[in-house]
Amino acid sequence: MVTIYFDKQLSRFMVGITVPTSFSVPNGFFTYEIEAGEYAVFQFKGLYHELNRVYRYIYPDWYTRQNRGLPYAILIGIAINPQFIKTVYDSPHYVHTLNDEYAQTENHAGLIADKLADRLVRKGYKALSQSDNTLITENTFDFTTKTSVLPHKTIAVLSGIGYIGKNNLFITTEYGAVQCLGTVLTNAPISIMKYKIKSSQCGNCNICKDVCPQKVLNGVC
């Protein structure tokens, strides 16, 4: 059984089961297709009256821990030099180093986030840079899974400027997956506009899957 919660305020949710696309739906029922994207998934096994334990974990523990109680996020993106990408592509045995173009660009995005957060704090607002140094200091980066509680790409998807591809990377129309991201969480009263979250545009394209040397991609997004 799968339960989908659409929002916290109206408590709208849908309960159902997963079925193949060829499934014949009985009268009185309908199908709902979940668009590709990033979702919070919680697995629960137990009795109905025990669900309160899950709710108590999600609200406010997990939910508040994600955004640290800060309602807004500022996204920073820096495109990587195309010449560097060509160099890597032309070098099958290329070894990533802490001094190459990718590492420097990623570090630059983090430095911008640090400086922006510092400026907001000096203005009297709460702000948190999600740079590597901050995440390590805050102990919100899992070195085993290489994940943080609120990834840059999750914020990027919510911005509506791109989507998650079959390579599990954030993709934009202009730069593809060739950019480094940085984010700042804040309570500063910044102007915002809501954009529709984009579904994957990969379609039948499987180039990333086909060229992956370790064959770890399954061509699904």
Backbone as CSV, one residue per row, in Angstrom:
resi,resn,N_x,N_y,N_z,CA_x,CA_y,CA_z,C_x,C_y,C_z
1,MET,0.837,-1.186,0.000,0.000,0.000,0.000,0.873,1.237,0.000
2,VAL,0.480,2.237,-0.748,1.228,3.479,-0.845,0.314,4.632,-0.457
3,THR,0.810,5.512,0.401,0.072,6.718,0.772,0.864,7.932,0.322
4,ILE,0.213,8.835,-0.403,0.872,10.042,-0.906,0.269,11.247,-0.202
5,TYR,1.125,12.050,0.443,0.666,13.280,1.085,1.037,14.457,0.187
6,PHE,0.037,15.286,-0.146,0.259,16.390,-1.078,0.662,17.673,-0.368
7,ASP,0.160,17.921,0.815,0.541,19.123,1.542,0.227,18.940,3.018
8,LYS,0.889,19.764,3.817,0.743,19.668,5.262,-0.493,20.425,5.746
9,GLN,-0.771,21.597,5.124,-1.824,22.461,5.625,-3.208,21.844,5.456
10,LEU,-3.515,21.302,4.260,-4.838,20.776,3.981,-4.956,19.292,4.278
11,SER,-3.835,18.668,4.639,-3.823,17.240,4.966,-4.435,16.396,3.852
12,ARG,-4.167,16.758,2.595,-4.675,15.969,1.471,-3.753,14.774,1.245
13,PHE,-4.348,13.611,1.094,-3.535,12.434,0.831,-4.320,11.430,0.007
14,MET,-3.585,10.504,-0.570,-4.169,9.485,-1.429,-3.585,8.130,-1.038
15,VAL,-4.425,7.131,-0.943,-3.982,5.792,-0.570,-4.232,4.848,-1.736
16,GLY,-3.252,4.023,-2.072,-3.427,3.114,-3.189,-2.347,2.065,-3.234
17,ILE,-2.267,1.369,-4.349,-1.244,0.356,-4.571,-0.600,0.615,-5.921
18,THR,0.609,0.120,-6.109,1.284,0.271,-7.387,0.797,-0.809,-8.356
19,VAL,0.546,-0.395,-9.594,0.065,-1.340,-10.616,0.797,-1.080,-11.923
20,PRO,0.903,-2.065,-12.804,1.531,-1.849,-14.116,0.627,-0.991,-14.996
21,THR,1.204,-0.370,-16.011,0.437,0.496,-16.902,-0.654,-0.255,-17.642
22,SER,-0.494,-1.558,-17.781,-1.481,-2.365,-18.506,-2.663,-2.796,-17.625
23,PHE,-2.641,-2.401,-16.366,-3.661,-2.844,-15.412,-5.039,-2.297,-15.783
24,SER,-6.052,-3.139,-15.744,-7.428,-2.738,-16.027,-8.077,-2.261,-14.727
25,VAL,-8.419,-0.975,-14.681,-8.928,-0.369,-13.445,-10.410,-0.694,-13.262
26,PRO,-10.799,-1.258,-12.104,-12.216,-1.568,-11.844,-13.045,-0.288,-11.729
27,ASN,-14.328,-0.404,-11.928,-15.229,0.739,-11.775,-15.155,1.271,-10.344
28,GLY,-15.162,2.600,-10.248,-15.103,3.226,-8.932,-13.700,3.548,-8.474
29,PHE,-12.689,3.085,-9.234,-11.302,3.371,-8.918,-10.679,4.178,-10.063
30,PHE,-9.526,4.772,-9.806,-8.829,5.507,-10.853,-7.327,5.359,-10.643
31,THR,-6.573,5.679,-11.683,-5.109,5.607,-11.578,-4.539,7.009,-11.449
32,TYR,-3.404,7.094,-10.781,-2.712,8.371,-10.604,-1.231,8.147,-10.875
33,GLU,-0.683,8.883,-11.828,0.730,8.726,-12.192,1.580,9.717,-11.418
34,ILE,2.546,9.214,-10.707,3.458,10.062,-9.940,4.570,10.527,-10.871
35,GLU,4.680,11.824,-11.067,5.698,12.362,-11.966,7.091,12.141,-11.395
36,ALA,8.054,12.066,-12.291,9.444,11.900,-11.862,9.889,13.112,-11.069
37,GLY,10.710,12.918,-10.084,11.190,14.015,-9.264,11.767,13.487,-7.970
38,GLU,12.080,14.400,-7.054,12.622,14.008,-5.768,11.499,14.030,-4.727
39,TYR,11.356,12.939,-4.001,10.310,12.819,-3.004,10.896,12.315,-1.690
40,ALA,10.262,12.708,-0.600,10.607,12.128,0.695,9.802,10.843,0.834
41,VAL,10.473,9.721,1.031,9.805,8.421,1.110,10.057,7.814,2.488
42,PHE,8.988,7.481,3.190,9.089,6.861,4.506,8.390,5.504,4.473
43,GLN,9.081,4.473,4.865,8.504,3.135,4.891,8.051,2.803,6.310
44,PHE,6.823,2.309,6.434,6.269,1.976,7.747,5.658,0.583,7.708
45,LYS,5.944,-0.196,8.728,5.348,-1.519,8.866,4.823,-1.645,10.286
46,GLY,3.509,-1.772,10.420,2.930,-1.846,11.755,1.433,-1.652,11.715
47,LEU,0.844,-1.388,12.866,-0.580,-1.195,12.991,-0.966,0.256,12.741
48,TYR,-2.210,0.467,12.346,-2.661,1.808,11.984,-2.470,2.799,13.129
49,HIS,-2.796,2.384,14.358,-2.715,3.332,15.476,-1.268,3.686,15.827
50,GLU,-0.304,2.964,15.231,1.106,3.265,15.483,1.666,4.308,14.513
51,LEU,0.831,4.738,13.568,1.292,5.727,12.586,1.699,7.044,13.235
52,ASN,1.176,7.324,14.421,1.536,8.566,15.100,3.041,8.685,15.309
53,ARG,3.709,7.544,15.484,5.164,7.568,15.646,5.837,8.124,14.397
54,VAL,5.293,7.751,13.228,5.850,8.243,11.965,5.602,9.733,11.830
55,TYR,4.360,10.154,12.146,4.032,11.572,12.039,4.899,12.411,12.971
56,ARG,5.131,11.904,14.155,5.959,12.653,15.112,7.392,12.767,14.623
57,TYR,7.821,11.761,13.860,9.184,11.830,13.307,9.267,12.837,12.166
58,ILE,8.259,12.818,11.281,8.276,13.711,10.122,8.058,15.163,10.552
59,TYR,7.034,15.392,11.393,6.717,16.741,11.884,6.834,16.727,13.399
60,PRO,7.740,17.513,13.994,8.600,18.456,13.303,10.044,17.978,13.128
61,ASP,10.387,16.776,13.576,11.783,16.343,13.621,12.457,16.392,12.257
62,TRP,12.037,15.508,11.319,12.696,15.437,10.012,12.458,16.697,9.197
63,TYR,11.199,17.176,9.181,10.838,18.336,8.360,11.637,19.571,8.777
64,THR,11.715,19.824,10.092,12.433,20.999,10.588,13.928,20.832,10.411
65,ARG,14.414,19.599,10.550,15.855,19.363,10.421,16.318,19.627,8.995
66,GLN,15.439,19.375,8.025,15.819,19.606,6.634,16.158,21.059,6.369
67,ASN,15.226,21.958,6.677,15.464,23.372,6.346,15.934,24.181,7.542
68,ARG,16.204,23.488,8.662,16.710,24.121,9.897,15.775,25.233,10.382
69,GLY,14.506,25.150,10.032,13.551,26.160,10.461,13.606,27.440,9.660
70,LEU,14.348,27.439,8.551,14.486,28.634,7.704,13.625,28.449,6.452
71,PRO,12.707,29.381,6.174,11.689,29.154,5.135,12.119,29.378,3.691
72,TYR,13.243,30.076,3.477,13.644,30.409,2.105,15.012,29.823,1.769
73,ALA,15.213,29.565,0.477,16.503,29.057,0.018,16.961,29.858,-1.195
74,ILE,18.223,30.181,-1.228,18.831,30.881,-2.358,19.745,29.889,-3.079
75,LEU,19.529,29.747,-4.380,20.294,28.784,-5.178,21.378,29.492,-5.978
76,ILE,22.565,28.925,-5.961,23.702,29.453,-6.713,24.168,28.369,-7.677
77,GLY,24.351,28.728,-8.927,24.827,27.766,-9.910,25.958,28.346,-10.735
78,ILE,27.026,27.589,-10.900,28.171,28.030,-11.699,28.475,26.968,-12.749
79,ALA,28.445,27.375,-14.002,28.721,26.433,-15.092,30.202,26.057,-15.103
80,ILE,30.477,24.799,-15.405,31.854,24.317,-15.501,32.363,24.561,-16.914
81,ASN,33.616,24.893,-17.019,34.248,25.176,-18.309,34.061,24.001,-19.268
82,PRO,33.438,24.224,-20.432,33.215,23.139,-21.403,34.507,22.456,-21.851
83,GLN,35.611,23.217,-21.877,36.884,22.639,-22.292,37.340,21.564,-21.302
84,PHE,37.048,21.788,-20.021,37.401,20.786,-19.013,36.586,19.512,-19.227
85,ILE,35.317,19.673,-19.544,34.457,18.517,-19.789,34.964,17.720,-20.981
86,LYS,35.405,18.428,-22.020,35.947,17.758,-23.207,37.226,16.998,-22.849
87,THR,38.041,17.607,-21.991,39.286,16.956,-21.576,38.999,15.647,-20.850
88,VAL,38.009,15.691,-19.962,37.627,14.484,-19.216,37.061,13.435,-20.174
89,TYR,36.225,13.884,-21.100,35.599,12.966,-22.057,36.661,12.280,-22.927
90,ASP,37.670,13.038,-23.302,38.728,12.500,-24.174,39.758,11.672,-23.407
91,SER,39.608,11.626,-22.066,40.576,10.892,-21.245,39.850,9.805,-20.447
92,PRO,39.674,8.630,-21.020,38.912,7.543,-20.362,39.413,7.204,-18.961
93,HIS,40.690,7.436,-18.712,41.258,7.074,-17.414,41.512,8.306,-16.545
94,TYR,40.762,9.364,-16.810,40.946,10.604,-16.048,40.672,10.355,-14.565
95,VAL,41.524,10.917,-13.710,41.368,10.776,-12.261,41.059,12.148,-11.665
96,HIS,39.922,12.239,-10.995,39.500,13.492,-10.370,40.454,13.871,-9.245
97,THR,40.851,15.168,-9.181,41.720,15.653,-8.113,41.076,16.853,-7.433
98,LEU,41.588,17.230,-6.315,41.055,18.369,-5.565,41.461,19.700,-6.176
99,ASN,42.277,19.654,-7.209,42.729,20.890,-7.848,42.201,21.055,-9.269
100,ASP,41.382,20.124,-9.741,40.920,20.244,-11.114,39.760,21.249,-11.220
101,GLU,39.301,21.462,-12.445,38.280,22.472,-12.721,36.998,22.215,-11.925
102,TYR,36.588,20.968,-11.849,35.354,20.654,-11.130,35.474,21.013,-9.646
103,ALA,36.561,20.592,-9.013,36.755,20.851,-7.589,36.825,22.345,-7.309
104,GLN,37.513,23.089,-8.178,37.642,24.531,-7.985,36.293,25.225,-8.144
105,THR,35.503,24.794,-9.130,34.185,25.399,-9.340,33.253,25.086,-8.182
106,GLU,33.292,23.853,-7.703,32.468,23.467,-6.558,32.861,24.266,-5.316
107,ASN,34.151,24.446,-5.126,34.639,25.220,-3.991,34.212,26.685,-4.110
108,HIS,34.237,27.207,-5.341,33.833,28.598,-5.587,32.363,28.801,-5.228
109,ALA,31.509,27.851,-5.607,30.084,27.946,-5.269,29.892,27.949,-3.755
110,GLY,30.672,27.137,-3.065,30.599,27.100,-1.604,31.047,28.394,-0.963
111,LEU,32.108,29.006,-1.512,32.604,30.273,-0.981,31.592,31.396,-1.166
112,ILE,30.918,31.404,-2.319,29.878,32.402,-2.564,28.741,32.231,-1.554
113,ALA,28.345,30.983,-1.321,27.289,30.706,-0.346,27.704,31.159,1.050
114,ASP,28.945,30.905,1.426,29.445,31.327,2.743,29.398,32.849,2.892
115,LYS,29.852,33.552,1.859,29.891,35.015,1.924,28.480,35.609,1.944
116,LEU,27.575,35.019,1.168,26.199,35.511,1.134,25.519,35.296,2.486
117,ALA,25.709,34.117,3.072,25.125,33.838,4.382,25.672,34.791,5.434
118,ASP,26.976,35.034,5.381,27.613,35.953,6.330,27.042,37.372,6.185
119,ARG,26.815,37.801,4.954,26.262,39.142,4.704,24.834,39.242,5.266
120,LEU,24.033,38.202,5.064,22.661,38.206,5.576,22.643,38.244,7.106
121,VAL,23.548,37.496,7.723,23.640,37.498,9.186,24.013,38.890,9.687
122,ARG,24.950,39.540,9.015,25.359,40.881,9.415,24.237,41.902,9.217
123,LYS,23.290,41.567,8.341,22.121,42.420,8.132,21.037,42.174,9.192
124,GLY,21.268,41.188,10.049,20.326,40.926,11.125,19.390,39.750,10.897
125,TYR,19.604,38.993,9.802,18.750,37.848,9.506,19.441,36.547,9.907
126,LYS,18.662,35.492,9.961,19.239,34.167,10.131,19.602,33.626,8.752
127,ALA,20.736,33.010,8.644,21.160,32.463,7.352,22.154,31.338,7.580
128,LEU,22.082,30.330,6.722,22.984,29.185,6.826,23.465,28.781,5.440
129,SER,24.762,28.857,5.231,25.350,28.363,3.989,25.410,26.847,4.044
130,GLN,25.058,26.197,2.926,25.165,24.741,2.877,26.434,24.319,2.134
131,SER,27.505,25.062,2.368,28.790,24.686,1.778,29.298,23.431,2.474
132,ASP,30.275,22.767,1.848,30.819,21.534,2.418,31.322,21.754,3.844
133,ASN,32.031,22.859,4.059,32.597,23.131,5.383,31.502,23.267,6.436
134,THR,30.409,23.960,6.071,29.314,24.152,7.021,28.622,22.832,7.335
135,LEU,28.369,22.020,6.307,27.685,20.744,6.509,28.485,19.808,7.404
136,ILE,29.804,19.830,7.230,30.670,18.994,8.058,30.660,19.499,9.503
137,THR,30.748,20.820,9.661,30.727,21.422,10.999,29.391,21.153,11.689
138,GLU,28.326,21.223,10.909,26.967,21.046,11.426,26.616,19.572,11.627
139,ASN,27.479,18.688,11.119,27.270,17.237,11.194,25.982,16.821,10.482
140,THR,25.731,17.439,9.327,24.543,17.088,8.538,24.934,16.492,7.188
141,PHE,26.154,16.007,7.085,26.598,15.330,5.865,26.960,13.899,6.199
142,ASP,26.357,12.971,5.465,26.610,11.550,5.677,27.718,11.097,4.728
143,PHE,28.893,10.819,5.267,30.026,10.440,4.430,29.843,9.053,3.816
144,THR,29.003,8.223,4.436,28.783,6.877,3.916,27.971,6.916,2.628
145,THR,26.888,7.680,2.650,26.002,7.774,1.484,26.283,8.991,0.625
146,LYS,27.194,9.871,1.095,27.534,11.102,0.377,26.296,11.988,0.178
147,THR,25.480,12.093,1.218,24.262,12.895,1.124,24.151,13.844,2.311
148,SER,23.375,14.914,2.109,23.078,15.852,3.188,21.575,15.829,3.431
149,VAL,21.115,16.487,4.495,19.690,16.435,4.825,18.844,17.217,3.825
150,LEU,19.432,18.196,3.157,18.709,18.970,2.145,19.659,19.254,0.975
151,PRO,19.749,18.336,0.021,20.697,18.479,-1.095,20.447,19.723,-1.942
152,HIS,21.524,20.240,-2.536,21.399,21.396,-3.441,20.415,21.089,-4.566
153,LYS,20.486,19.878,-5.096,19.654,19.568,-6.271,18.177,19.501,-5.921
154,THR,17.862,19.215,-4.647,16.456,19.243,-4.235,15.927,20.666,-4.315
155,ILE,16.712,21.612,-3.821,16.334,23.022,-3.900,16.294,23.465,-5.357
156,ALA,17.241,22.981,-6.156,17.286,23.346,-7.574,16.033,22.880,-8.306
157,VAL,15.575,21.661,-8.013,14.352,21.146,-8.638,13.153,21.993,-8.233
158,LEU,13.091,22.377,-6.959,11.980,23.201,-6.483,11.970,24.574,-7.126
159,SER,13.134,25.019,-7.621,13.202,26.329,-8.284,12.514,26.318,-9.638
160,GLY,12.342,25.119,-10.213,11.660,25.007,-11.500,12.533,25.256,-12.713
161,ILE,13.845,25.383,-12.526,14.715,25.703,-13.670,15.346,24.457,-14.290
162,GLY,15.078,23.299,-13.726,15.653,22.076,-14.280,14.985,20.849,-13.684
163,TYR,15.574,19.689,-13.912,14.980,18.428,-13.469,16.088,17.415,-13.172
164,ILE,15.704,16.310,-12.548,16.648,15.233,-12.260,16.611,14.237,-13.414
165,GLY,17.772,13.970,-13.988,17.855,13.068,-15.138,18.098,11.628,-14.730
166,LYS,18.258,10.778,-15.726,18.515,9.361,-15.480,19.875,9.124,-14.816
167,ASN,20.743,10.120,-14.890,22.045,10.022,-14.227,21.970,10.492,-12.781
168,ASN,20.743,10.825,-12.317,20.493,11.283,-10.948,21.147,12.638,-10.682
169,LEU,21.421,13.384,-11.738,21.995,14.718,-11.613,20.968,15.771,-12.007
170,PHE,21.181,16.979,-11.494,20.300,18.088,-11.856,20.680,18.593,-13.245
171,ILE,19.680,18.736,-14.118,19.920,19.086,-15.511,19.145,20.349,-15.888
172,THR,19.826,21.282,-16.554,19.166,22.472,-17.088,19.266,22.447,-18.608
173,THR,18.379,23.188,-19.252,18.366,23.219,-20.716,19.665,23.799,-21.266
174,GLU,20.183,24.834,-20.615,21.357,25.526,-21.139,22.676,24.815,-20.867
175,TYR,22.815,24.233,-19.674,24.106,23.668,-19.283,24.096,22.157,-19.069
176,GLY,22.960,21.519,-19.256,22.904,20.089,-18.988,23.174,19.821,-17.518
177,ALA,24.042,18.859,-17.243,24.403,18.554,-15.854,25.744,19.168,-15.475
178,VAL,26.248,20.046,-16.352,27.607,20.582,-16.167,27.578,21.888,-15.381
179,GLN,27.211,21.802,-14.113,27.242,22.965,-13.233,27.424,22.506,-11.793
180,CYS,27.975,23.399,-10.998,28.118,23.143,-9.567,27.136,24.042,-8.827
181,LEU,26.523,23.506,-7.792,25.476,24.222,-7.081,25.891,24.577,-5.661
182,GLY,25.284,25.635,-5.165,25.459,26.045,-3.774,24.132,26.599,-3.288
183,THR,23.873,26.526,-1.993,22.606,27.032,-1.474,22.795,27.725,-0.133
184,VAL,21.901,28.658,0.119,21.857,29.367,1.404,20.423,29.314,1.907
185,LEU,20.238,28.909,3.152,18.922,28.913,3.787,18.820,30.167,4.647
186,THR,17.655,30.814,4.639,17.534,32.077,5.360,16.088,32.397,5.712
187,ASN,15.919,33.316,6.636,14.588,33.843,6.946,14.443,35.281,6.445
188,ALA,15.430,35.732,5.656,15.358,37.082,5.080,14.119,37.186,4.175
189,PRO,13.388,38.289,4.234,12.140,38.441,3.454,12.408,38.684,1.969
190,ILE,12.885,37.665,1.281,13.200,37.811,-0.136,11.952,37.583,-0.987
191,SER,11.917,38.209,-2.155,10.784,38.035,-3.066,10.886,36.668,-3.732
192,ILE,9.774,35.973,-3.823,9.785,34.649,-4.428,8.663,34.528,-5.444
193,MET,8.846,33.622,-6.388,7.815,33.273,-7.359,7.734,31.757,-7.417
194,LYS,6.528,31.233,-7.480,6.358,29.790,-7.551,6.386,29.318,-8.998
195,TYR,7.178,28.271,-9.244,7.263,27.679,-10.574,6.890,26.200,-10.480
196,LYS,6.308,25.700,-11.538,5.943,24.290,-11.566,7.206,23.439,-11.633
197,ILE,7.240,22.396,-10.824,8.382,21.480,-10.836,8.402,20.720,-12.160
198,LYS,9.558,20.691,-12.791,9.678,20.048,-14.101,9.855,18.544,-13.976
199,SER,9.126,17.822,-14.785,9.328,16.379,-14.874,10.572,16.109,-15.713
200,SER,11.089,14.924,-15.626,12.269,14.569,-16.410,11.997,14.730,-17.900
201,GLN,12.973,15.290,-18.598,12.880,15.469,-20.047,13.733,14.444,-20.795
202,CYS,14.182,13.435,-20.087,15.095,12.454,-20.700,14.415,11.622,-21.793
203,GLY,13.143,11.301,-21.594,12.449,10.498,-22.596,13.141,9.162,-22.834
204,ASN,13.369,8.846,-24.096,14.021,7.582,-24.451,15.542,7.689,-24.540
205,CYS,16.068,8.861,-24.227,17.524,9.050,-24.279,18.198,8.241,-23.169
206,ASN,19.221,7.470,-23.535,19.964,6.653,-22.568,21.476,6.823,-22.726
207,ILE,21.887,7.987,-23.227,23.312,8.210,-23.477,24.123,8.050,-22.193
208,CYS,23.647,8.655,-21.086,24.408,8.571,-19.840,24.546,7.122,-19.392
209,LYS,23.482,6.339,-19.547,23.506,4.923,-19.174,24.485,4.149,-20.051
210,ASP,24.470,4.464,-21.351,25.303,3.712,-22.294,26.790,3.999,-22.134
211,VAL,27.138,5.244,-21.753,28.555,5.605,-21.675,29.132,5.426,-20.274
212,CYS,28.284,5.115,-19.292,28.771,4.953,-17.916,29.754,3.783,-17.857
213,PRO,31.022,4.029,-17.521,32.029,2.961,-17.548,31.757,1.857,-16.527
214,GLN,31.132,2.205,-15.410,30.867,1.208,-14.362,29.508,0.537,-14.524
215,LYS,28.710,1.020,-15.506,27.389,0.448,-15.786,26.479,0.413,-14.543
216,VAL,26.505,1.515,-13.790,25.694,1.574,-12.559,24.345,2.253,-12.784
217,LEU,24.149,2.879,-13.954,22.880,3.556,-14.231,21.918,2.572,-14.896
218,ASN,20.637,2.646,-14.498,19.668,1.689,-15.063,18.728,2.315,-16.091
219,GLY,18.950,3.595,-16.426,18.131,4.215,-17.452,16.741,4.591,-16.985
220,VAL,16.566,4.731,-15.656,15.265,5.105,-15.100,15.425,6.373,-14.277
221,CYS,14.457,7.297,-14.414,14.523,8.515,-13.616,13.223,8.723,-12.862
